[in-house]
Amino acid sequence: MLMEPTRQTLVAQCQSGDRDAFAVLVNQYGLQVLRPARLILRDPSLAEDVTQETFIKAWRQIGSLRSDDPGPWLNRIAGRVP
């Protein structure tokens, strides 16, 4: 049986460039970003675009993540997506 990596391990793997680990992060935190975007924007399609852009920016800025909990960091990125 394969065990899920801890958040700290997952973040470290992402920061070392592991795209598979980043895919796990997207799967774990995607709804956390999408739900508030839907509530705020009231447009499901636009909310999905914001969510996608959030994760693109997150991948590019993964080195700036200083916590083992990416949730608040992702929410800050989402709040700055035009």
PDB file as gemmi writes it, atoms N, CA and C in Angstrom:
CRYST1    1.000    1.000    1.000  90.00  90.00  90.00 P 1                      
ATOM      1  N   MET A   1       0.831  -1.169   0.000  1.00  0.00           N  
ATOM      2  CA  MET A   1       0.000   0.000   0.000  1.00  0.00           C  
ATOM      3  C   MET A   1       0.886   1.247   0.000  1.00  0.00           C  
ATOM      4  N   LEU A   2       0.580   2.194  -0.930  1.00  0.00           N  
ATOM      5  CA  LEU A   2       1.327   3.437  -0.986  1.00  0.00           C  
ATOM      6  C   LEU A   2       0.701   4.443  -0.033  1.00  0.00           C  
ATOM      7  N   MET A   3       1.552   5.130   0.691  1.00  0.00           N  
ATOM      8  CA  MET A   3       1.066   6.139   1.625  1.00  0.00           C  
ATOM      9  C   MET A   3       1.152   7.506   0.966  1.00  0.00           C  
ATOM     10  N   GLU A   4       0.194   8.354   1.279  1.00  0.00           N  
ATOM     11  CA  GLU A   4       0.220   9.729   0.799  1.00  0.00           C  
ATOM     12  C   GLU A   4       1.373  10.459   1.493  1.00  0.00           C  
ATOM     13  N   PRO A   5       2.085  11.293   0.752  1.00  0.00           N  
ATOM     14  CA  PRO A   5       3.158  12.053   1.400  1.00  0.00           C  
ATOM     15  C   PRO A   5       2.576  13.080   2.365  1.00  0.00           C  
ATOM     16  N   THR A   6       3.344  13.420   3.381  1.00  0.00           N  
ATOM     17  CA  THR A   6       2.920  14.482   4.288  1.00  0.00           C  
ATOM     18  C   THR A   6       2.923  15.791   3.509  1.00  0.00           C  
ATOM     19  N   ARG A   7       2.227  16.788   4.027  1.00  0.00           N  
ATOM     20  CA  ARG A   7       2.215  18.090   3.339  1.00  0.00           C  
ATOM     21  C   ARG A   7       3.618  18.637   3.200  1.00  0.00           C  
ATOM     22  N   GLN A   8       4.414  18.491   4.254  1.00  0.00           N  
ATOM     23  CA  GLN A   8       5.783  19.003   4.219  1.00  0.00           C  
ATOM     24  C   GLN A   8       6.585  18.318   3.116  1.00  0.00           C  
ATOM     25  N   THR A   9       6.451  17.008   3.002  1.00  0.00           N  
ATOM     26  CA  THR A   9       7.146  16.261   1.958  1.00  0.00           C  
ATOM     27  C   THR A   9       6.634  16.665   0.586  1.00  0.00           C  
ATOM     28  N   LEU A  10       5.327  16.817   0.467  1.00  0.00           N  
ATOM     29  CA  LEU A  10       4.728  17.206  -0.801  1.00  0.00           C  
ATOM     30  C   LEU A  10       5.238  18.572  -1.253  1.00  0.00           C  
ATOM     31  N   VAL A  11       5.267  19.527  -0.341  1.00  0.00           N  
ATOM     32  CA  VAL A  11       5.761  20.862  -0.667  1.00  0.00           C  
ATOM     33  C   VAL A  11       7.230  20.792  -1.082  1.00  0.00           C  
ATOM     34  N   ALA A  12       8.024  20.039  -0.351  1.00  0.00           N  
ATOM     35  CA  ALA A  12       9.449  19.906  -0.696  1.00  0.00           C  
ATOM     36  C   ALA A  12       9.625  19.283  -2.077  1.00  0.00           C  
ATOM     37  N   GLN A  13       8.813  18.284  -2.389  1.00  0.00           N  
ATOM     38  CA  GLN A  13       8.898  17.658  -3.706  1.00  0.00           C  
ATOM     39  C   GLN A  13       8.503  18.648  -4.797  1.00  0.00           C  
ATOM     40  N   CYS A  14       7.475  19.420  -4.564  1.00  0.00           N  
ATOM     41  CA  CYS A  14       7.065  20.446  -5.531  1.00  0.00           C  
ATOM     42  C   CYS A  14       8.183  21.460  -5.742  1.00  0.00           C  
ATOM     43  N   GLN A  15       8.777  21.887  -4.648  1.00  0.00           N  
ATOM     44  CA  GLN A  15       9.837  22.885  -4.744  1.00  0.00           C  
ATOM     45  C   GLN A  15      11.079  22.352  -5.435  1.00  0.00           C  
ATOM     46  N   SER A  16      11.235  21.041  -5.471  1.00  0.00           N  
ATOM     47  CA  SER A  16      12.381  20.468  -6.195  1.00  0.00           C  
ATOM     48  C   SER A  16      12.037  20.200  -7.659  1.00  0.00           C  
ATOM     49  N   GLY A  17      10.818  20.616  -8.078  1.00  0.00           N  
ATOM     50  CA  GLY A  17      10.449  20.509  -9.476  1.00  0.00           C  
ATOM     51  C   GLY A  17       9.650  19.273  -9.847  1.00  0.00           C  
ATOM     52  N   ASP A  18       9.151  18.555  -8.866  1.00  0.00           N  
ATOM     53  CA  ASP A  18       8.402  17.326  -9.115  1.00  0.00           C  
ATOM     54  C   ASP A  18       6.972  17.664  -9.551  1.00  0.00           C  
ATOM     55  N   ARG A  19       6.697  17.495 -10.844  1.00  0.00           N  
ATOM     56  CA  ARG A  19       5.380  17.823 -11.395  1.00  0.00           C  
ATOM     57  C   ARG A  19       4.296  16.864 -10.902  1.00  0.00           C  
ATOM     58  N   ASP A  20       4.668  15.625 -10.657  1.00  0.00           N  
ATOM     59  CA  ASP A  20       3.686  14.672 -10.130  1.00  0.00           C  
ATOM     60  C   ASP A  20       3.233  15.086  -8.732  1.00  0.00           C  
ATOM     61  N   ALA A  21       4.169  15.553  -7.922  1.00  0.00           N  
ATOM     62  CA  ALA A  21       3.817  16.040  -6.587  1.00  0.00           C  
ATOM     63  C   ALA A  21       2.927  17.273  -6.694  1.00  0.00           C  
ATOM     64  N   PHE A  22       3.201  18.123  -7.666  1.00  0.00           N  
ATOM     65  CA  PHE A  22       2.369  19.311  -7.848  1.00  0.00           C  
ATOM     66  C   PHE A  22       0.954  18.914  -8.273  1.00  0.00           C  
ATOM     67  N   ALA A  23       0.834  17.874  -9.080  1.00  0.00           N  
ATOM     68  CA  ALA A  23      -0.488  17.373  -9.466  1.00  0.00           C  
ATOM     69  C   ALA A  23      -1.265  16.903  -8.236  1.00  0.00           C  
ATOM     70  N   VAL A  24      -0.571  16.282  -7.294  1.00  0.00           N  
ATOM     71  CA  VAL A  24      -1.217  15.869  -6.041  1.00  0.00           C  
ATOM     72  C   VAL A  24      -1.687  17.107  -5.282  1.00  0.00           C  
ATOM     73  N   LEU A  25      -0.853  18.132  -5.241  1.00  0.00           N  
ATOM     74  CA  LEU A  25      -1.214  19.374  -4.555  1.00  0.00           C  
ATOM     75  C   LEU A  25      -2.449  19.993  -5.214  1.00  0.00           C  
ATOM     76  N   VAL A  26      -2.490  20.020  -6.539  1.00  0.00           N  
ATOM     77  CA  VAL A  26      -3.657  20.557  -7.249  1.00  0.00           C  
ATOM     78  C   VAL A  26      -4.907  19.755  -6.893  1.00  0.00           C  
ATOM     79  N   ASN A  27      -4.782  18.436  -6.868  1.00  0.00           N  
ATOM     80  CA  ASN A  27      -5.939  17.600  -6.518  1.00  0.00           C  
ATOM     81  C   ASN A  27      -6.403  17.836  -5.090  1.00  0.00           C  
ATOM     82  N   GLN A  28      -5.463  18.065  -4.187  1.00  0.00           N  
ATOM     83  CA  GLN A  28      -5.824  18.259  -2.778  1.00  0.00           C  
ATOM     84  C   GLN A  28      -6.403  19.639  -2.494  1.00  0.00           C  
ATOM     85  N   TYR A  29      -5.959  20.661  -3.222  1.00  0.00           N  
ATOM     86  CA  TYR A  29      -6.337  22.036  -2.907  1.00  0.00           C  
ATOM     87  C   TYR A  29      -7.179  22.720  -3.977  1.00  0.00           C  
ATOM     88  N   GLY A  30      -7.470  22.030  -5.056  1.00  0.00           N  
ATOM     89  CA  GLY A  30      -8.231  22.639  -6.146  1.00  0.00           C  
ATOM     90  C   GLY A  30      -9.588  23.164  -5.719  1.00  0.00           C  
ATOM     91  N   LEU A  31     -10.342  22.356  -4.991  1.00  0.00           N  
ATOM     92  CA  LEU A  31     -11.667  22.813  -4.553  1.00  0.00           C  
ATOM     93  C   LEU A  31     -11.587  23.944  -3.543  1.00  0.00           C  
ATOM     94  N   GLN A  32     -10.522  23.968  -2.753  1.00  0.00           N  
ATOM     95  CA  GLN A  32     -10.344  25.038  -1.763  1.00  0.00           C  
ATOM     96  C   GLN A  32     -10.177  26.381  -2.465  1.00  0.00           C  
ATOM     97  N   VAL A  33      -9.613  26.366  -3.664  1.00  0.00           N  
ATOM     98  CA  VAL A  33      -9.465  27.592  -4.443  1.00  0.00           C  
ATOM     99  C   VAL A  33     -10.738  27.861  -5.258  1.00  0.00           C  
ATOM    100  N   LEU A  34     -11.305  26.815  -5.838  1.00  0.00           N  
ATOM    101  CA  LEU A  34     -12.453  26.969  -6.730  1.00  0.00           C  
ATOM    102  C   LEU A  34     -13.721  27.440  -6.005  1.00  0.00           C  
ATOM    103  N   ARG A  35     -14.011  26.883  -4.848  1.00  0.00           N  
ATOM    104  CA  ARG A  35     -15.265  27.217  -4.156  1.00  0.00           C  
ATOM    105  C   ARG A  35     -15.407  28.707  -3.859  1.00  0.00           C  
ATOM    106  N   PRO A  36     -14.425  29.338  -3.227  1.00  0.00           N  
ATOM    107  CA  PRO A  36     -14.597  30.778  -2.972  1.00  0.00           C  
ATOM    108  C   PRO A  36     -14.624  31.593  -4.263  1.00  0.00           C  
ATOM    109  N   ALA A  37     -13.883  31.145  -5.277  1.00  0.00           N  
ATOM    110  CA  ALA A  37     -13.909  31.863  -6.559  1.00  0.00           C  
ATOM    111  C   ALA A  37     -15.320  31.834  -7.147  1.00  0.00           C  
ATOM    112  N   ARG A  38     -15.989  30.693  -7.047  1.00  0.00           N  
ATOM    113  CA  ARG A  38     -17.370  30.600  -7.544  1.00  0.00           C  
ATOM    114  C   ARG A  38     -18.302  31.524  -6.763  1.00  0.00           C  
ATOM    115  N   LEU A  39     -18.128  31.559  -5.453  1.00  0.00           N  
ATOM    116  CA  LEU A  39     -18.989  32.411  -4.628  1.00  0.00           C  
ATOM    117  C   LEU A  39     -18.773  33.893  -4.924  1.00  0.00           C  
ATOM    118  N   ILE A  40     -17.538  34.273  -5.106  1.00  0.00           N  
ATOM    119  CA  ILE A  40     -17.215  35.676  -5.339  1.00  0.00           C  
ATOM    120  C   ILE A  40     -17.585  36.108  -6.752  1.00  0.00           C  
ATOM    121  N   LEU A  41     -17.219  35.301  -7.729  1.00  0.00           N  
ATOM    122  CA  LEU A  41     -17.393  35.694  -9.128  1.00  0.00           C  
ATOM    123  C   LEU A  41     -18.782  35.406  -9.678  1.00  0.00           C  
ATOM    124  N   ARG A  42     -19.463  34.425  -9.088  1.00  0.00           N  
ATOM    125  CA  ARG A  42     -20.803  34.028  -9.532  1.00  0.00           C  
ATOM    126  C   ARG A  42     -20.837  33.654 -11.013  1.00  0.00           C  
ATOM    127  N   ASP A  43     -19.719  33.146 -11.498  1.00  0.00           N  
ATOM    128  CA  ASP A  43     -19.611  32.672 -12.879  1.00  0.00           C  
ATOM    129  C   ASP A  43     -18.715  31.440 -12.861  1.00  0.00           C  
ATOM    130  N   PRO A  44     -19.304  30.245 -12.986  1.00  0.00           N  
ATOM    131  CA  PRO A  44     -18.511  29.018 -12.865  1.00  0.00           C  
ATOM    132  C   PRO A  44     -17.338  28.943 -13.842  1.00  0.00           C  
ATOM    133  N   SER A  45     -17.544  29.390 -15.044  1.00  0.00           N  
ATOM    134  CA  SER A  45     -16.475  29.336 -16.045  1.00  0.00           C  
ATOM    135  C   SER A  45     -15.319  30.260 -15.665  1.00  0.00           C  
ATOM    136  N   LEU A  46     -15.650  31.459 -15.246  1.00  0.00           N  
ATOM    137  CA  LEU A  46     -14.625  32.413 -14.826  1.00  0.00           C  
ATOM    138  C   LEU A  46     -13.906  31.908 -13.575  1.00  0.00           C  
ATOM    139  N   ALA A  47     -14.636  31.295 -12.662  1.00  0.00           N  
ATOM    140  CA  ALA A  47     -14.035  30.740 -11.449  1.00  0.00           C  
ATOM    141  C   ALA A  47     -13.042  29.631 -11.791  1.00  0.00           C  
ATOM    142  N   GLU A  48     -13.374  28.809 -12.765  1.00  0.00           N  
ATOM    143  CA  GLU A  48     -12.447  27.764 -13.202  1.00  0.00           C  
ATOM    144  C   GLU A  48     -11.195  28.377 -13.824  1.00  0.00           C  
ATOM    145  N   ASP A  49     -11.372  29.450 -14.594  1.00  0.00           N  
ATOM    146  CA  ASP A  49     -10.211  30.137 -15.185  1.00  0.00           C  
ATOM    147  C   ASP A  49      -9.303  30.705 -14.105  1.00  0.00           C  
ATOM    148  N   VAL A  50      -9.907  31.315 -13.093  1.00  0.00           N  
ATOM    149  CA  VAL A  50      -9.123  31.880 -11.985  1.00  0.00           C  
ATOM    150  C   VAL A  50      -8.385  30.769 -11.246  1.00  0.00           C  
ATOM    151  N   THR A  51      -9.043  29.653 -11.048  1.00  0.00           N  
ATOM    152  CA  THR A  51      -8.413  28.527 -10.363  1.00  0.00           C  
ATOM    153  C   THR A  51      -7.232  28.003 -11.165  1.00  0.00           C  
ATOM    154  N   GLN A  52      -7.431  27.853 -12.454  1.00  0.00           N  
ATOM    155  CA  GLN A  52      -6.333  27.381 -13.309  1.00  0.00           C  
ATOM    156  C   GLN A  52      -5.165  28.367 -13.283  1.00  0.00           C  
ATOM    157  N   GLU A  53      -5.455  29.633 -13.401  1.00  0.00           N  
ATOM    158  CA  GLU A  53      -4.401  30.650 -13.376  1.00  0.00           C  
ATOM    159  C   GLU A  53      -3.695  30.660 -12.022  1.00  0.00           C  
ATOM    160  N   THR A  54      -4.436  30.434 -10.960  1.00  0.00           N  
ATOM    161  CA  THR A  54      -3.840  30.367  -9.628  1.00  0.00           C  
ATOM    162  C   THR A  54      -2.781  29.274  -9.563  1.00  0.00           C  
ATOM    163  N   PHE A  55      -3.104  28.095 -10.076  1.00  0.00           N  
ATOM    164  CA  PHE A  55      -2.154  26.996 -10.006  1.00  0.00           C  
ATOM    165  C   PHE A  55      -0.983  27.171 -10.975  1.00  0.00           C  
ATOM    166  N   ILE A  56      -1.206  27.842 -12.087  1.00  0.00           N  
ATOM    167  CA  ILE A  56      -0.082  28.159 -12.988  1.00  0.00           C  
ATOM    168  C   ILE A  56       0.886  29.087 -12.263  1.00  0.00           C  
ATOM    169  N   LYS A  57       0.345  30.123 -11.633  1.00  0.00           N  
ATOM    170  CA  LYS A  57       1.200  31.050 -10.883  1.00  0.00           C  
ATOM    171  C   LYS A  57       1.867  30.353  -9.697  1.00  0.00           C  
ATOM    172  N   ALA A  58       1.126  29.468  -9.048  1.00  0.00           N  
ATOM    173  CA  ALA A  58       1.693  28.742  -7.904  1.00  0.00           C  
ATOM    174  C   ALA A  58       2.894  27.903  -8.345  1.00  0.00           C  
ATOM    175  N   TRP A  59       2.777  27.229  -9.470  1.00  0.00           N  
ATOM    176  CA  TRP A  59       3.899  26.422  -9.962  1.00  0.00           C  
ATOM    177  C   TRP A  59       5.115  27.311 -10.225  1.00  0.00           C  
ATOM    178  N   ARG A  60       4.877  28.453 -10.832  1.00  0.00           N  
ATOM    179  CA  ARG A  60       5.979  29.373 -11.155  1.00  0.00           C  
ATOM    180  C   ARG A  60       6.609  29.979  -9.902  1.00  0.00           C  
ATOM    181  N   GLN A  61       5.815  30.116  -8.833  1.00  0.00           N  
ATOM    182  CA  GLN A  61       6.281  30.771  -7.607  1.00  0.00           C  
ATOM    183  C   GLN A  61       6.456  29.800  -6.448  1.00  0.00           C  
ATOM    184  N   ILE A  62       6.525  28.512  -6.735  1.00  0.00           N  
ATOM    185  CA  ILE A  62       6.542  27.509  -5.667  1.00  0.00           C  
ATOM    186  C   ILE A  62       7.694  27.720  -4.683  1.00  0.00           C  
ATOM    187  N   GLY A  63       8.761  28.301  -5.135  1.00  0.00           N  
ATOM    188  CA  GLY A  63       9.886  28.566  -4.246  1.00  0.00           C  
ATOM    189  C   GLY A  63       9.575  29.571  -3.153  1.00  0.00           C  
ATOM    190  N   SER A  64       8.531  30.375  -3.347  1.00  0.00           N  
ATOM    191  CA  SER A  64       8.187  31.391  -2.348  1.00  0.00           C  
ATOM    192  C   SER A  64       7.296  30.833  -1.229  1.00  0.00           C  
ATOM    193  N   LEU A  65       6.873  29.585  -1.363  1.00  0.00           N  
ATOM    194  CA  LEU A  65       6.048  28.964  -0.319  1.00  0.00           C  
ATOM    195  C   LEU A  65       6.915  28.659   0.891  1.00  0.00           C  
ATOM    196  N   ARG A  66       6.619  29.279   2.016  1.00  0.00           N  
ATOM    197  CA  ARG A  66       7.440  29.150   3.217  1.00  0.00           C  
ATOM    198  C   ARG A  66       6.764  28.367   4.326  1.00  0.00           C  
ATOM    199  N   SER A  67       5.706  27.674   3.991  1.00  0.00           N  
ATOM    200  CA  SER A  67       4.953  26.922   4.994  1.00  0.00           C  
ATOM    201  C   SER A  67       4.691  25.533   4.455  1.00  0.00           C  
ATOM    202  N   ASP A  68       4.384  24.614   5.342  1.00  0.00           N  
ATOM    203  CA  ASP A  68       4.009  23.287   4.851  1.00  0.00           C  
ATOM    204  C   ASP A  68       2.507  23.202   4.591  1.00  0.00           C  
ATOM    205  N   ASP A  69       1.780  24.319   4.770  1.00  0.00           N  
ATOM    206  CA  ASP A  69       0.357  24.370   4.450  1.00  0.00           C  
ATOM    207  C   ASP A  69       0.150  25.334   3.289  1.00  0.00           C  
ATOM    208  N   PRO A  70      -0.003  24.810   2.077  1.00  0.00           N  
ATOM    209  CA  PRO A  70      -0.129  25.686   0.909  1.00  0.00           C  
ATOM    210  C   PRO A  70      -1.490  26.368   0.782  1.00  0.00           C  
ATOM    211  N   GLY A  71      -2.470  26.003   1.584  1.00  0.00           N  
ATOM    212  CA  GLY A  71      -3.810  26.572   1.459  1.00  0.00           C  
ATOM    213  C   GLY A  71      -3.857  28.092   1.507  1.00  0.00           C  
ATOM    214  N   PRO A  72      -3.391  28.716   2.577  1.00  0.00           N  
ATOM    215  CA  PRO A  72      -3.437  30.182   2.651  1.00  0.00           C  
ATOM    216  C   PRO A  72      -2.616  30.850   1.540  1.00  0.00           C  
ATOM    217  N   TRP A  73      -1.475  30.265   1.201  1.00  0.00           N  
ATOM    218  CA  TRP A  73      -0.617  30.789   0.136  1.00  0.00           C  
ATOM    219  C   TRP A  73      -1.373  30.761  -1.192  1.00  0.00           C  
ATOM    220  N   LEU A  74      -2.054  29.656  -1.486  1.00  0.00           N  
ATOM    221  CA  LEU A  74      -2.832  29.551  -2.722  1.00  0.00           C  
ATOM    222  C   LEU A  74      -3.972  30.553  -2.738  1.00  0.00           C  
ATOM    223  N   ASN A  75      -4.624  30.764  -1.599  1.00  0.00           N  
ATOM    224  CA  ASN A  75      -5.704  31.727  -1.524  1.00  0.00           C  
ATOM    225  C   ASN A  75      -5.208  33.155  -1.776  1.00  0.00           C  
ATOM    226  N   ARG A  76      -4.024  33.471  -1.293  1.00  0.00           N  
ATOM    227  CA  ARG A  76      -3.454  34.806  -1.556  1.00  0.00           C  
ATOM    228  C   ARG A  76      -3.173  34.969  -3.049  1.00  0.00           C  
ATOM    229  N   ILE A  77      -2.644  33.931  -3.681  1.00  0.00           N  
ATOM    230  CA  ILE A  77      -2.389  33.986  -5.123  1.00  0.00           C  
ATOM    231  C   ILE A  77      -3.717  34.186  -5.862  1.00  0.00           C  
ATOM    232  N   ALA A  78      -4.726  33.406  -5.501  1.00  0.00           N  
ATOM    233  CA  ALA A  78      -6.031  33.506  -6.162  1.00  0.00           C  
ATOM    234  C   ALA A  78      -6.618  34.902  -6.030  1.00  0.00           C  
ATOM    235  N   GLY A  79      -6.411  35.540  -4.890  1.00  0.00           N  
ATOM    236  CA  GLY A  79      -6.924  36.885  -4.666  1.00  0.00           C  
ATOM    237  C   GLY A  79      -6.264  37.941  -5.526  1.00  0.00           C  
ATOM    238  N   ARG A  80      -5.108  37.621  -6.080  1.00  0.00           N  
ATOM    239  CA  ARG A  80      -4.385  38.577  -6.922  1.00  0.00           C  
ATOM    240  C   ARG A  80      -4.528  38.273  -8.414  1.00  0.00           C  
ATOM    241  N   VAL A  81      -5.260  37.212  -8.759  1.00  0.00           N  
ATOM    242  CA  VAL A  81      -5.447  36.876 -10.178  1.00  0.00           C  
ATOM    243  C   VAL A  81      -6.419  37.881 -10.771  1.00  0.00           C  
ATOM    244  N   PRO A  82      -6.015  38.529 -11.868  1.00  0.00           N  
ATOM    245  CA  PRO A  82      -6.908  39.533 -12.464  1.00  0.00           C  
ATOM    246  C   PRO A  82      -8.146  38.914 -13.080  1.00  0.00           C  
TER     247      PRO A  82                                                      
END                                                                             
